[in-house]
Amino acid sequence: MNSANRTTPLERDRAIRRLRTITVGTTLAAIAAAGAFGTIAAATFSGSSTGTSADAGTTTTTPATTDGSTTSDATQATPTIQPAATAATTTMAHGQVTTGGS
């Protein structure tokens, strides 16, 4: 039977340092990737500064004046808050989670 080679404290410490370096590197890479994806998403989808409502802005044109010219007044409608279609409901339940074991 082959016995496993025992590691020295120095080898064990080196393995722990290597594992810690890999863990920290992976964490920093994940944070950088999340930041990069967020930056790309923000750059590609800037959103909208105007409302999507049909009555968000209206233009009123008045009839011709006595000198034959017309005037145009642009107005910005104030958005209104719509009530919820259904009332919010709360459900409470008790559960059990078991890990390990079979």
C-alpha positions in Angstrom: 0.0 0.0 0.0 1.3 3.4 -0.9 1.2 6.0 1.8 0.6 9.6 1.0 3.6 11.9 1.4 3.2 14.1 4.3 3.5 17.8 3.5 5.8 20.0 5.5 4.5 23.2 7.2 6.3 25.2 4.6 4.6 23.4 1.7 1.2 23.8 3.4 1.7 27.5 3.9 2.7 27.9 0.3 -0.4 26.0 -0.8 -2.6 28.2 1.4 -1.0 31.4 0.0 -1.5 30.1 -3.5 -5.2 29.4 -2.8 -5.6 32.8 -1.1 -4.0 34.5 -4.2 -6.3 32.6 -6.5 -9.4 33.5 -4.4 -8.5 37.2 -4.2 -7.7 37.3 -8.0 -11.0 35.7 -8.8 -12.9 38.1 -6.6 -11.2 41.1 -8.2 -11.8 39.8 -11.7 -15.5 39.3 -10.9 -15.8 42.8 -9.5 -14.1 44.2 -12.6 -16.3 42.2 -14.9 -19.5 43.4 -13.1 -18.2 47.0 -13.4 -17.4 46.5 -17.1 -20.8 45.0 -17.9 -22.5 47.8 -16.0 -20.6 50.4 -17.9 -21.3 48.7 -21.2 -25.0 48.4 -20.3 -25.2 52.1 -19.3 -23.4 53.2 -22.5 -25.6 51.1 -24.8 -29.0 51.8 -23.2 -29.1 55.4 -22.1 -32.8 55.3 -21.3 -35.3 58.0 -22.1 -35.6 61.5 -20.8 -39.2 61.9 -22.0 -42.3 60.0 -21.0 -43.8 57.4 -23.2 -47.3 58.6 -22.5 -49.3 59.7 -25.6 -50.1 63.0 -23.9 -46.6 63.7 -22.6 -46.4 66.9 -24.7 -49.0 68.7 -26.8 -48.7 71.5 -29.2 -51.5 74.0 -29.6 -51.7 76.1 -32.8 -53.9 79.1 -32.8 -55.8 80.3 -35.8 -54.2 82.9 -38.0 -54.1 86.3 -36.6 -55.3 89.4 -38.3 -51.9 89.9 -40.0 -52.0 86.3 -41.4 -49.4 84.7 -39.1 -50.0 81.8 -36.7 -48.5 81.2 -33.2 -47.6 77.9 -31.7 -47.4 77.2 -27.9 -45.8 74.0 -26.8 -47.0 72.8 -23.4 -45.7 69.9 -21.3 -48.4 67.8 -19.6 -47.7 66.8 -16.0 -47.6 63.0 -15.7 -50.3 61.5 -13.4 -49.9 58.6 -11.0 -52.1 55.7 -11.9 -53.6 53.5 -9.2 -52.6 49.9 -8.9 -54.7 47.5 -11.0 -54.9 45.0 -8.1 -54.3 45.3 -4.4 -51.1 43.8 -3.0 -51.4 40.6 -1.1 -49.1 39.0 1.5 -48.6 35.3 1.8 -46.8 33.7 4.8 -45.7 30.1 4.8 -43.3 28.1 7.0 -40.8 25.9 5.3 -37.9 23.7 6.3 -34.6 23.4 4.7 -32.3 20.5 5.3 -28.8 20.3 3.9 -26.4 17.4 3.9 -27.5 13.9 5.0 -29.6 11.7 2.9 
